[in-house]
Amino acid sequence: MSRKDRKRHESPPITDVDRIIHEPSRYLIMAYLYVVESADFLFLLRQTGLTKGNLSSHLGRLEKSGYVDIKKRFSGKIPQTLLKLTREGRTAFEAYRNNMKRALANLPRGEK
Amino acid sequence: MSEQRIDLKKLERKVWTSFYEDGIWDIYLGLLLSAIAVGAFFTDTGLTEKYSIIGHSGVIVLAILVLLLGKRLITVPRMGTVVFGPRGRARLTKTQILLAISCVTGLAAFLLLASTMGNATARQPVMDYIIPIFWTVNMLVLFSLAAYFLNYRRLYIIGFLYAVAVPADKIMRQLLHIDLSVIAFGVPALAILIMGFVVLARFLKKYPKTHEEEQNVEI
């Protein structure tokens, strides 16, 4: 087995990627939360351009998976929903990016 | 942005620069420079130094209020809040160090000027050359490095407008033999303020105020 084939053999199959993160909107949410320490719902709503319902449902899914920590608090009289990636979420996001990079890098070239 | 390839550095920069999208910092810096023009205006009108100091301090207080209340009442209800990660904190630390160095050099310039008190011959070159050169270099270096560290590109223009104020004042005084400090500081300050208000207007259009319930969602 050549070195190239061995490397291809070692890389994870594309079907093994984390499907929770693989969904584009959730990936975007995870990416935004990855580059900051924490943000509130409104900030993420503005930055991602998702609708309120869409963002809310994706965040619910990410919270259920243990990737996002959601806390509610009051800032004066205004309620605020604070969002933060958990350590597990951070690790999963890094692993997803590495897996995708390796899986895509090792795809055979298509015929022209 | 539905593609799966996201450049995290670019994304982090986008999030960071959104912090300056409201123009509040521009307005704050414009008001700070205009405080000097207001002080000069009160002096020109023949009022005592007390009124000049009150006018100058009043504009500085207004600038601080604009910054604090603007962020709280305009930016946060429209754009939400974010706590930046280590990269953002490092940028702020670098800028704070830069500001501290600038303050120390400013103090050195002040002490140099103070040391010439009562000695008109020694004071003249300090007032005519050393202080304007010091001001220009300090403003250009301070604002350029801050713009670079903070990724806040309008600071290059603001730095330039700050830098030209004192030399312009000196040149106009030498050429026209009249005190035009109000114009020398007022025009750059006005330019910064206009820039800030344009950015603010764009921000208000882009981010309309949200309803309270939008900030609290059932997830």
Interface residues (C-beta under 8 A of the other chain):
Chain A: H22 P24 S25 Y27 L28 A31 Y32 Y34 V35 V36 E37 S38 A39 D40 F41 L42 F43 L44 L45 R46 Q47 T48 G49 K52 S56 L59 G60 E63 I70 K72 S75 I78 P79 Q80 T81 M100
Chain B: M1 S2 E3 Q4 I6 L8 L11 E12 K14 V15 S18 P77 R78 M79 G80 T81 V82 V83 F84 G85 R87 G88 Y207 T210 E212 E214 Q215 N216 V217 E218 I219
